[in-house]
């Protein structure tokens, strides 16, 4: 039995865990990293990277179909499913060396590829190696949550961990779940030629502003995705076509493949958290504002901490943990200005509070600022829904101009959101965005126009007009 006594032991080789391990090792801390599966975690192998690569192919197909709007006659695209798959794999393989065992060992990290489990409050074991670290960081992420639908366990179904391994595109893909993963995969496969039905028990993209979601819903309809919202799945069974999903109203949907995208659940199996005195429930590991568990020697970050389940949040958490664990600073996580995005076409991005959340939490008088992409000259020049012509910005501010939240739907919405994220993070008011200068013509003028509309009622009021006329008397 080998005994290691590092400064820090990280469990999980996904985005958050790799960030902690790399940062700690390069700052001089003796570091151990334990990963039982693939380095890079869900994001690289089954999540962000392959899904955005597939979406890129799907959007390229859309651009070919809609090129005629700009006078370019390209015709109907021919989809080479194997070439699309090679593109997805090539992107993963191109990024993988950055997350590899070899790179981290080169940084001085001791990498152990095995299942980690606690044997006590200060000790963990992985294979035949015992680790007694000064601090532990749990970054084990999450995996697809499977709903308790009768018959599901008896049929072959897909999750985000298996859909990218398909050699051929599905003839008819039934997507169960209308969250970001479900919407992205439904649209991607439809644009690449599959018939697609999307079933959502509640509302499409339920965490986002309904007003902005309507734009996404309209586009999915134009693309030919069959939407069934507000109705739950009752059972699943084999079918000559492949698989059949029966809905609560008795409707029977038959398809070649079923993708289950009904949410995520934290990955804590095998860790034996109770032996370390670490509280947890079905939503994840319990942490305080400094991301410490109920065992103060142990931190939890990213999806497994039950916070916002995004790769960029795990990376943000990594910085908080390094400050706490290595520099003994009482750094605290603040999620108020954390953005999120769904990379469908048009994209949908949000930071802070939606209108409904702001009215419920803040109350009082709010100002809703809107600006449509149809009023943006760059969007008009590039034309069509694929270029973002159908979209809008919606910001929620107080009557004094404090920004509470912003949502954007349209082309490059996730990138266009960033000034609002910066403003909220830095405590800047809407004035900072209204007075910036944006190059013309750009989609980024959307922010300036929306922010500037905050001042329109005052600038163009009767009182202002009277003041201008009065001052004109003095030459």
N, C-alpha and C positions, 0 to 999 in steps of 0.2 A: 504494500500500500504506500503510495507516494503522498507526501504532505506538502502543500503549497501555502505560503503565508503572504499573499500580495497585499498591496494597499487597497486595491479595489477589484472586485470580481463582478463581471457583467454577464448576465444570463440573457441570451437572445442576440442573434446576429442580424437583426433588421436595422432599419434606419436609425432609430434612437440608440440602440445598443452599440452599433458601430461608431456613432458619433461620440458617445461617452468613452469607449475604448480607445479610439484614435486620439481624442483630446487628452485623456489621462496619460496615455503612454508618452505622447510628445511633450507633456509637461513634466515628465520625470517620475511619474507614479508607476510602481510595479503593478502590472495589469494582467488579469486573466479574463478571457472571453470564452463562454461556453455556448455552443450552438448545436442542437441535436439534428437539425435538418439542413436546409440550404442557406449558405451565406447570402446576405442581401434581403432575406426575409420575404414577406408577402409582397411588399412594394415592388421589388425587382423581379421576382419570379412569377407572381400571380396577380398583381394589382396594378399600380400606377403605370409601370413601364409597358407591360404588354397591352393593357387596355388603351393607352394613348397611342401606341403604335398601330393597333388595329383601327382606332378611330381616324388616324391620319390617312390610312388607306381608304376608309369609307368616305371621308371628306373629299379625297381626290376624285373618287367616283362621282360624287355630287357635282364637283366643279366641271367635270367633263360633260355631264348631262345638262348643266345649266349654262354652258359656255355660249350657247346660241343667243342668250339674252344680250350678250355683248358683241354679237355679230361673228362669233367664231363657231363654225359648224363642225363639231367634233363627233356627233352621233352618239349612239349608245355604247357605253364602255363595256369591254369584255373583261370579266373578273377571272383571274388566275388564282384560285384558292391556295394552291401550293406556294406560289410566289408571295402571296400575302403572308402566309405562315412563315416563310423564310425571312421576310422582312421583320416580323415580330421577333423571331428567334435571334436574328442578327442584332437587333437593338439591345436585347437582353445580354447577349454575349459580348457586345461592345462595352457595356457598363460593368459587367461582372468582375473584371480584374480589379476595379476600384474597391470592391467589396470582398475580395478573395482572401482565403486563409494566408496565401503567400504574401500579400501586401501587408496584412496585419502582423504577421510574424516578422516582416521586415521593419515594422515600426517598433518592434520589441514586445508585442503582445503575445502572451502564451495562449494559444487557441486550443480548446478541447472540444472535439466533436462527439458529444455524447449527451444523454439525458442528465439534467441537473436535478438534485433533490436535497432539501434541507434534512439534516440529521439533528439539528439543535439550533438555538437562537444565534449562534456565532459560527456555525459550521455547515458546509454543503459538500455533497459528494457527487462526482461525475465519473462513472465507470469505477476504476480502481484508484482514483485520485481524490483526496480529501482537500478541501480549500477552507482555510480559516483566514478570512479577509477582514481588514479593518472596516470596510464598507462593502455592501452588496447592492447591485442595481438590477432590478427585474425589468426586462424589456422584451417580454415574450410575445407581445402583439395580440392578435385576435385571429379568428377563423370564421368561416361561414356558419351562421346559425341556421339550424334545420327546424322548420316548424313542425308541430305534431299533427301532420295531416295523414289520415288513414291511407295505407298503401304506399306511402313514399319510400319506406325502407325496402320495399319489395320490387322496386323498379330502378332502372339505371337513370340517374339524373346527373346534371352538371352543376358545378359551383364555379366560382372564379378560379379555383385551383385546377380545374380540369378542362374548362372550355377552350383554352388556348392550345390544347393538345390535339384538337380535332383536325384531321387531315382534310376533310371536305367540309364545305359550308353546310349547315343544316338546311333541309328542304323547308321545314316549318318549325321555327324555334318558338316555344312557349316560354315566356319569362314570367316567373312568379316573384313579384316585388317591384314596386315603382320608385325605389330610392335611386341614388346616383349610379350604382353599379347596374341595376336593372335597366334604367333609362339609357345609359351609355351603350350597353351591350345590345339592347333592343334596336336602337337606331343604327349602330354600326353594322349589324347583320342585315338589317333591312336595306341599307344603302349598298351593301355588297351582293344583294340579290336574294336573300332568304325571305320567305314569308315569316312574319313575326306577329305574335299576339302577346300583349303585355297585360298581366292581371295584377291589380293592386287592391288590397282589401279596404284601404282608406282613401287617401288622396295622393295623387302623383306628387313626388318631391315634397312631402309633407312638412319638412323643416324650413322650406323657403317661402318667400312672399307669394301668396296665391296670384296676385296681379301679374307678377313676372313669370310665374310658372305657366300661366295661360299662353304665353308666347311659345314656350317649349311644347306645350300640348298641341297647339295649332300646327307646329312644324312636324311633329310626329305624325299627326293625321295626314298632312300633305305628303309625307314620305310613304304612307301606306301602312304604318304600324296600327294594328287593330287594338284599341285600348278598351279595357274593361276595368273601370274604377268603381270603388265603393262596394265591392262584392268579394267575399272570401272564397278560398278554395275549400271544397268539402272532402274530396278524395282524389287519389291518383291510382291508375291501373294500367297494365299493359294494353296495347292496342295494335292491330295489324299495321297501322301507320308508324308505330313506334311507342307512343305513350298517350294516354288520355287523362285530361284534368277535368273533373266535374266540379262545377261551382255551386255555391250555396242555393242558387235559384234553380238548380237542376240542369243548367246548360252544360253540355259536354263538348270539350275542346280537344280535338285530336291533332297531334303534331309528331314530328320526327324526333325532337329533342326537348327536354325540359331543363331550363336553367333556374336554379333556386337562388334568389338574391333577396332574401327577406331580413337582412341585417347581419350583424357580427356578434360574436361572443368571445370573451377574453380567453386566452390560452393559458390555463393554469394547471392543467392535468399533469400529474407526475411530480410537481414541485414540492408536495408535502408541506404546504405552508403552515399548517397547524403546528408542526414540530418547531417552527421558528417563532410562533406567537404572532402570526401575521393575519389580520382580519381580512375577510373577503366575502363577497356574495356573487350572485349571478351577473352583476354589472361589472365586476372587476375587483381589484385589490383596493382596499381603503387607504387613502393617503391624505395628508394634511396639505396646507398651502405650499409647503416646502418640498412636497412630493415624498415625504417620509411615510413609511408604513407604521403600523402599531409597534413594530420592532424598529427602534430609531436607528439601528445600524443598517437598515435595509430601505432602499428607495424603490419606487415603481414609477415607470414612465410610459408614455404613449398609450396605445389601445388598452393594455392590460390594467392601466390605472383607472379605467372607467371614465376618462375625460373625453375630449373631442377626438374621434378616431380618424386622424389624418396624419400622413407622413410628416408634414411640416410641423405638426404639434409635437410629435416624438422628437424631432430635431430641436425644437425650442425647449422641451423638457430636459434634453441632454445638457444644454447650457446651464439650466437652473441647478441640476444635480452636481455638475462639476464645481460650480461656485460653492455649493453647500458641502460636498464631500471632500474636496481637496483644499479649498481656501477658507473653509469654516465661516463663510458669509451666510447670513440668514436670508438668502434669496428666495423669493416667493413667486409662484407662477400666477400670471394674470391673463385670463383668457378673453377679456373684454374686447380686444381688437384682433382676435384670431380670425382670418378669413377662411372661407371654404368655397369650393367650386365644383360644378358638374360640367364635364367637358363634352357635352353633347353639342349639337349644332342647331341653333345658336347656344353658346355657352351661357351658364347661369352662375353668377358669383355673388357672395354676400359677406359682409362684415358687420359685426355688432347686431343691433336689434332690428327685427322686421317691424313694420308698422303696428301689427297686432300686438307683438311683444312689448313694444314701447308704450302703447296705450295701456296695457295691462300692468306694466311695472312702474312706469313713470307717472302716467296720468297727466293732468294739466293740459296746457296748450302746446301743441306740436305744430311744426311746419313740415309739410311734405313737399319736397322739391322733385320735379319730374322733368326729364328732357328726352325726347324721342330721337332715335337714330334716323328717323325719316326727316328730321330737321338738321341732320349733319351732312355737310357737303361731301365729305369723303365717302360716307356710306352710299350716298346717292350716285357718286361717280363710279363706284365699283358695282352697284346694282344687285338686286335680288336678295332673297332671304339668306342664301348661302354666304353672301358677303356681309351680312349683319344689318341689312336694311330694315328688317323687322326686329326691333329691339328698343330698349329704353333704359334709362338710369332713374332710380328712385332713391332719394335720400331722406332720412328722418332726422330732423334737427329740432332743438328747442327754439323758443321765440327769441333767445339771445344768440343763437347761432352755434350752440354746441352740438357737435355731430354725435348722434346716437347710433346710427347705422346707415348702411348703404347697400343696395342691391343693383346689379346690372345684368341684363339679359341681352345678348347680341354677340357679334363677332369679337373675339379676343376679350371677352368680359373679364376673365380672371386677371389679365394684364391691366386692363383699364381701371380695375378696382384699386390698384396699388396706391395711388395718391390718397384715397380715402382711408386706407389702412394706415399709412404713414401719419396722416393728420390725426386720426384717433389715437395712435400710439404715442404721438408727441404732444397730445393735448392741444392741438391747433383747432381753431374754429373754422367755420365755413368761409370766413373772409380770406384766409390764406389760399384757398382753392379758387376763389372768385378773382383774386388779383394776380394770379400767376399768368404768364404768357405762354400760350400753346402755339406751336407752329401750324400754319394753315397750308393745306387742309389735312387735318388728322382726326382720327376717331377720338383722340384724347381731348378734343375741344368739348366733348360731351360733358366732362367734369366741370370745366370752366363755365359753360353755359348753365348747367344745373345749379352750380353754386352761386353764380351771378343772379339767378332768378330770385334768390333770397332777398335781394335788395330792390328788386323791381317795384314792389308796392310803394316803397318810400321814394325812390328816385323819380318815378313817374306819377307821383301823387299831385293833387291840386295844390297842396302846400308848397311843393317844390316848384311848380310852375309859377306860382305867385312870387316866390323868392327870386326866380330867374328874371321875371319881368321887372321886379323892383330894382334889382342890381343893374339891369340894363339902362336904367335912367342915369347912371353915373358915368356912362361912356365906356 
